[in-house]
Amino acid sequence: MSWTQREYTPPKSCNSNTMTVPGGSSRGDEGVVVDTPTNTFKEYLPSKTYGNTPITTVPTTTSVPFNTSSQWAPEGKSLAAHIASAMPTPPESPPPTHLATSTICDSHHHEALVDKTTRQLGLHNLLRVSTSNADRYWLTRRCCYVFHCLALRTKFNYANIPNKMILRDDRIVRAMEQVVAEELEEAGVEEQDDCRARMSLLAKHTARANKLLTDMKAAISSTLIRITGYVLFKVFSNLLMSVTVHGGQQEVIDRAAQRDTPVIFVPLHRSHVDYLFVTWVLFNRQIPAPIVAAGDNLRIPVFGWLLRGLGGFFIKRRLDNCKSRKDILYRSLLQTYVTHALQAGYNLEFFIEGGRTRTGKPCMPKGGLLSVIVDAYSNGTLDDALIVPIAINYDKILDGNFIREQMGQSKIPESFWGAVRAIMKVLSTNYGHARIDFGQPFSLREFVHNQKRASFSQLPLSSQSHNDVLPGCTPPLSPSPMIEMPVLSNGRNSEQLQSLPQPFPLSEQQKPETALFSPSPLVMGKSYHQRSLSTPAANGNLRLRRTTSNPSNALNTVTGTNSRLTGAPSSSSLFGTEVTDEYRSLVKSLAVHIVYDAERCQAVMATNAVAWLLSYVYREGVKLSTLVEAVDALRDSLKTRKRDTGFSGHSRDAVLHAVHMLGAGLVRLEQSTTQTSTTNDTEQDFFIRPVTLLPNIIELNYYASALAPLFAADAIIVTCLLSSIDCDLWSYKDCLPDCLVDREKLIQRGLRLAQLLQHEFLLVPACASLLTKLGQVVDNLIDMGLLQDAGKVDSRWSEDSDEDDISFSQQYKLAPTSSTLEVIGAWRNMLAPMLDTYYHAACCLTSLVGKQLPDKEYIQSIQTHVSSLLEKGTLRYGESICVDPIRNAVKLFESESIMECYNHNSIRLVYLTREYDAEDRLSPLISEIDSYRSCIS
Ligand SMILES: CCCCCCCCCCCCCCCC(=O)SCCNC(=O)CCNC(=O)[C@H](O)C(C)(C)COP(=O)(O)OP(=O)(O)OC[C@H]1O[C@@H](n2cnc3c(N)ncnc32)[C@H](O)[C@@H]1OP(=O)(O)O
């Protein structure tokens, strides 16, 4: 089987800054055993019922007695021992094929951060620490973590941001006045008439603001970080075989952290361990801990206090309790706190997806916190920020599984005892390897510049006046009165600071434009506010100085609106109610860039590869030897696509390790004996079979889904191809079926399917063209030999063409072979369960004709419908029952204006729009989705 595919090369405007390090993860290298895992397979005990649907679970006994010796296992080892010793991903293995990736258009910042040294560094297992005397003395060997943690510098003076200072901020004062005025108006009291009512309302809201701030703010303690750092060494070394980071990436992060610019860490969220890892890596690199946005569901006894001391600041997961009424005061407090913290020198970390992925694929990003940063930049409060996408992946996630929620049951709220129970459970299990990948840091300023240039070049020449407000940006805040900025010092004196690399130089291409900016020494020198962590003594009273104008600020300068804007409040803020569409799309494209970049740098673990192959290629089971070959081929494909694997060494070890990690509940390992036809000898092999029953298959699918974004575009084109031909390719193995494929039509169909699946996959970043990407996927099918040139036809003869419009469309004939069929079959199977769900969700729209339903009830009715079809055996894939694709289908119906919603008494009610409020009007949509399913056998 050949999975090899040409890598998608972004268009010229979007340079891929993939860096290569010599070596590359290679197959066949000797693996170094890091640790010895427990030899027992963990028992998998899913609950027997989910909601009202009884679910059959597979027995948890394995088919292979792992404690017996086997002929197959070399040197008379027991099978269990053999499997236990088959562990890929030694940390000293060759480094990955790339350091980090970034898709940022025309980015130049990497030149300043990446050099020969960073490219040459290899992988590093964080659990292996070395103190200078580590090997010499018994005590330093025994207590290496203690010595290591003591040697690290953690004492940064994290600035205190007093409530008073935030409450005095203009934004809060305005918000408070607005809230009070609204309440007075609601109560029918004229503001001028009732001064006392106004004063008492002001006092009430000031007290509320004070309480909200106290509940929100982080209170980092250096000592707590040091102690936790040590505890995490002990805990991780018990739970995990390795925690690997690329040395070059660490070096780049060090350099980024030394710049006088806030660093914004944006990890994809898989597990509660993610935020522990990020701060822990920074602790190991002696970088100040960032403040981390934590959902206020985590503000539970003891743990809440602990998280706050480690950098957590608590935010509401939904800003407004009721969507129809914005909590202006809360929004302005959050925005002001984050802005002041960035000004005070804190680095920030937040999980842009707004929660852990339940499917294994990245979730669509949220724009709230990101808009705060963009707003701080646009109003001149921040000169720049370095954004670092991060991806963390695990052989096996420590937080259990998300089956309950995928089966439609509500999430169990976090509690003290729940957390204690979870920790106790986790402590007794082996979770294999974990891998942390830092993407290429990129400059917010550079991003905004590039976005602005892209939008600017799209404007007609006549409208390209420098006085025009920049497309994608709203006017910045007026300059605020000068307040003194706290000097944050992380131990560097001013000379050291001067010697550090300066903010990213603007590129040659940017120069003509930047010439429009008023030249200022502030940009080149260090006169703009200093960022460093201050000594409390020097900053007993923290005061902030905001730059009066920021000449390097792309938005100010390009809009040329500084003078006009004096006194104008920001309308682009979390607090502001009038967020323009252009500004929203700027923030959205930044958010998409971050998630796209983070996903691209995520390493594929052995469990992901095996789960993907078992879910979509060998659902009926496969011999170990065949699976090993398939993993080899998949690794080649990943390499071609510049994706790194979180394992190295022999693929057979990787497969056995993955089977062990996934456990008997998800994958069965059976011993099989085959007779060779030539020598009549018997050969021992294993037969590996995925457990395809519900709910186990949902968990297996979680691991498989890590590869879904990588193959999503291929899967879309293949699904369109297979559903548009009227023959079954599988019956034409190695011969030519008599059908032709039109390139243009295929790509157009692909574009439509991509639109239907817009809530499932981020196929391209904002700076790239989906059309180009789908074209490259078609080219790849040609390279694979599936499509063969059949000449061009005059497209005038096609149905919708114009008589005068002469254009030729490329035609292809199909040449399926067993290996290409295996590959495209896997891609097709990847989308099949999702398309089934979308189809049935569309069918259920008919139940909404002439009525409205609470959205939860509607989603539940779709799930009930799908599970009844599963019980009847009409549906092939158990995964179709998952609630996530159902929700995404509903979001699609909303974005296609088929359905609308409104809030009534905090309940979200959905109903069909007038154009679709009849069964016959829904039929075209249902048939359209069904047309893509016709390829599913
Ligand atoms: C040494 C070892 C140490 C160990 C050390 C451990 C460290 C220990 C730390 C603890 C750490 C715990 C970490 C837990 C991990 C989580 O708890 S993850 C969950 C919490 N975090 C997040 O959710 C962060 C990302 N989420 C967001 O940014 C969300 O937008 C918010 C802020 C939560 C709000 O969500 P929402 O209420 O659903 O609202 P959303 O639709 O996003 O929009 C809100 C507003 O944002 C603005 N906005 C949204 N999109 C846009 C846009 N595209 N453009 C412009 N404005 C926009 C608008 O103003 C919008 O309001 P409207 O005008 O639409 O009314």
PDBQT file of the ligand as one rigid body, heavy atoms in Angstrom, charges set to zero:
ROOT
HETATM    1  C1  LIG A1001       5.894  24.035  37.126  1.00  0.00    +0.000 C 
HETATM    2  C2  LIG A1001       4.599  23.423  36.891  1.00  0.00    +0.000 C 
HETATM    3  C3  LIG A1001       3.449  24.265  37.071  1.00  0.00    +0.000 C 
HETATM    4  C4  LIG A1001       2.121  23.721  36.636  1.00  0.00    +0.000 C 
HETATM    5  C5  LIG A1001       1.274  24.870  36.186  1.00  0.00    +0.000 C 
HETATM    6  C6  LIG A1001      -0.128  24.630  35.956  1.00  0.00    +0.000 C 
HETATM    7  C7  LIG A1001      -0.815  25.899  35.467  1.00  0.00    +0.000 C 
HETATM    8  C8  LIG A1001      -2.231  25.907  35.923  1.00  0.00    +0.000 C 
HETATM    9  C9  LIG A1001      -3.063  27.003  35.405  1.00  0.00    +0.000 C 
HETATM   10  C10 LIG A1001      -4.507  26.595  35.354  1.00  0.00    +0.000 C 
HETATM   11  C11 LIG A1001      -4.960  26.545  33.953  1.00  0.00    +0.000 C 
HETATM   12  C12 LIG A1001      -6.234  25.839  33.774  1.00  0.00    +0.000 C 
HETATM   13  C13 LIG A1001      -6.609  25.813  32.326  1.00  0.00    +0.000 C 
HETATM   14  C14 LIG A1001      -7.838  25.034  32.155  1.00  0.00    +0.000 C 
HETATM   15  C15 LIG A1001      -8.274  25.018  30.686  1.00  0.00    +0.000 C 
HETATM   16  C16 LIG A1001      -9.566  25.542  30.502  1.00  0.00    +0.000 C 
HETATM   17  O1  LIG A1001     -10.361  25.790  31.386  1.00  0.00    +0.000 OA
HETATM   18  S1  LIG A1001     -10.159  25.898  28.841  1.00  0.00    +0.000 SA
HETATM   19  C17 LIG A1001     -11.613  26.892  29.060  1.00  0.00    +0.000 C 
HETATM   20  C18 LIG A1001     -11.372  28.282  29.412  1.00  0.00    +0.000 C 
HETATM   21  N1  LIG A1001     -10.621  29.020  28.432  1.00  0.00    +0.000 N 
HETATM   22  C19 LIG A1001     -11.164  29.494  27.294  1.00  0.00    +0.000 C 
HETATM   23  O2  LIG A1001     -12.272  29.257  27.013  1.00  0.00    +0.000 OA
HETATM   24  C20 LIG A1001     -10.310  30.345  26.437  1.00  0.00    +0.000 C 
HETATM   25  C21 LIG A1001     -10.883  30.542  25.034  1.00  0.00    +0.000 C 
HETATM   26  N2  LIG A1001     -12.257  31.042  25.035  1.00  0.00    +0.000 N 
HETATM   27  C22 LIG A1001     -12.606  32.306  24.619  1.00  0.00    +0.000 C 
HETATM   28  O3  LIG A1001     -11.741  33.078  24.242  1.00  0.00    +0.000 OA
HETATM   29  C23 LIG A1001     -14.074  32.636  24.615  1.00  0.00    +0.000 C 
HETATM   30  O4  LIG A1001     -14.318  33.526  23.575  1.00  0.00    +0.000 OA
HETATM   31  C24 LIG A1001     -14.588  33.264  25.944  1.00  0.00    +0.000 C 
HETATM   32  C25 LIG A1001     -13.773  34.464  26.309  1.00  0.00    +0.000 C 
HETATM   33  C26 LIG A1001     -14.513  32.197  27.028  1.00  0.00    +0.000 C 
HETATM   34  C27 LIG A1001     -16.062  33.676  25.746  1.00  0.00    +0.000 C 
HETATM   35  O5  LIG A1001     -16.790  32.665  25.175  1.00  0.00    +0.000 OA
HETATM   36  P1  LIG A1001     -18.342  32.891  24.733  1.00  0.00    +0.000 P 
HETATM   37  O6  LIG A1001     -19.105  33.437  25.867  1.00  0.00    +0.000 OA
HETATM   38  O7  LIG A1001     -18.801  31.591  24.163  1.00  0.00    +0.000 OA
HETATM   39  O8  LIG A1001     -18.357  34.023  23.667  1.00  0.00    +0.000 OA
HETATM   40  P2  LIG A1001     -17.768  34.136  22.181  1.00  0.00    +0.000 P 
HETATM   41  O9  LIG A1001     -18.792  33.739  21.181  1.00  0.00    +0.000 OA
HETATM   42  O10 LIG A1001     -16.464  33.461  22.076  1.00  0.00    +0.000 OA
HETATM   43  O11 LIG A1001     -17.584  35.721  22.043  1.00  0.00    +0.000 OA
HETATM   44  C28 LIG A1001     -17.533  36.586  23.132  1.00  0.00    +0.000 C 
HETATM   45  C29 LIG A1001     -17.123  37.950  22.656  1.00  0.00    +0.000 C 
HETATM   46  O12 LIG A1001     -15.789  37.896  22.196  1.00  0.00    +0.000 OA
HETATM   47  C30 LIG A1001     -15.632  38.807  21.110  1.00  0.00    +0.000 C 
HETATM   48  N3  LIG A1001     -15.335  38.018  19.915  1.00  0.00    +0.000 N 
HETATM   49  C31 LIG A1001     -15.581  36.719  19.678  1.00  0.00    +0.000 A 
HETATM   50  N4  LIG A1001     -15.143  36.398  18.441  1.00  0.00    +0.000 NA
HETATM   51  C32 LIG A1001     -14.621  37.516  17.925  1.00  0.00    +0.000 A 
HETATM   52  C33 LIG A1001     -14.003  37.816  16.699  1.00  0.00    +0.000 A 
HETATM   53  N5  LIG A1001     -13.822  36.906  15.747  1.00  0.00    +0.000 N 
HETATM   54  N6  LIG A1001     -13.578  39.084  16.505  1.00  0.00    +0.000 NA
HETATM   55  C34 LIG A1001     -13.737  40.020  17.425  1.00  0.00    +0.000 A 
HETATM   56  N7  LIG A1001     -14.321  39.796  18.603  1.00  0.00    +0.000 NA
HETATM   57  C35 LIG A1001     -14.754  38.556  18.843  1.00  0.00    +0.000 A 
HETATM   58  C36 LIG A1001     -16.951  39.502  20.898  1.00  0.00    +0.000 C 
HETATM   59  O13 LIG A1001     -16.952  40.689  21.662  1.00  0.00    +0.000 OA
HETATM   60  C37 LIG A1001     -17.900  38.477  21.458  1.00  0.00    +0.000 C 
HETATM   61  O14 LIG A1001     -19.100  39.050  21.921  1.00  0.00    +0.000 OA
HETATM   62  P3  LIG A1001     -20.349  39.286  20.925  1.00  0.00    +0.000 P 
HETATM   63  O15 LIG A1001     -20.062  40.579  20.272  1.00  0.00    +0.000 OA
HETATM   64  O16 LIG A1001     -20.361  38.155  19.942  1.00  0.00    +0.000 OA
HETATM   65  O17 LIG A1001     -21.494  39.294  21.821  1.00  0.00    +0.000 OA
ENDROOT
TORSDOF 0
